[in-house]
Amino acid sequence: MAGLSWSFTAHSAEQETADGTSSWGLGLGVASSQQPYTDIDRDNEAIPLIYFENDYVRVFGPSAEFKLPSLRISDTQQLNFNIVAEYDSSGYEEGDARILDGMDDRDGGFWAGAKVEWQNELVNVNAEWLADVSGDSDGQRFTLGLERTWTFGEHMMLTPRLAAIWQDQEYVDYYFGVRSDEVRFDRAAYKGKSTINTEFGVRGTYLFDQQHSVFLDLEAVRLGSEIEDSPLVDSSSENSVRFGYLYRF
């Protein structure tokens, strides 16, 4: 699903934390997301942002990364390894759209897994595997992504990204399947299968000074055919816009 997990990253603060020190900040983020369910309204939400980072952990918004030892390949290349945990607010309630009337609610929950990032001069490559540890969907997803940051002067950064996101059968069936007791005349039974979504995004960050920064993140996701085929869906894509302000102490 399209970033309803509030996948903000610490890049929104973009200033590096020196070795042996810690940095923290507070802020506010807002997001507007459009899910692909038929006639569902755009979802708008706000969330307080808490940022903390040191040599061992990075926390930003609803996600946390626990840093493992890195592998330095050369002066321009490095492999970073992290344990990842995040809260994902994906899902729906039956009253969210007419097509969902009579459906059991589908919940988000907590996800955990691992991430490896290859930093180099050309483009950063990252691979992340996450599993639903809340036990709602029992799903898994794997993301392979590319991103690069360009810096303009001392204040502006722009980071485009491209990613392929594999979602397993349990994930797709939970959020887009229709169980036998949920069938009605305009909603046939549907058993979801694993699929691959394609994500395009760009994040802009503006640093006013050492304390104040704002970011804007735009994201569009092309859904896999196994999601498009769901009788709950009338769109081949979903999108989100996120904006946030952070004050670093």
Buried (B, 14 or more C-beta within 10 A) or exposed (E): BBBBBBBBBBBBBBBEBEEEEEBBBBBEBEBEBBBBBBEBEEBEEEBEBBBBBBEEBBBBBBBBBBBBEEEEEEEEEBBBBBBBBBBBBBBBEBEBBEBBEEBEEBBBBBBBBBBBBBBBEEBBBBBBBBBBEBEBBBBBBBBBBBBBBEEEEEEEBEBBBBBBBBBBBBBBBBBBBBEEEBBEEEBEEBBBBBBBBBBBBBBBBBBEEEEBBBBBBBBBBEBBEBBBBBBBBBBEBBBBBBBBBBBBE
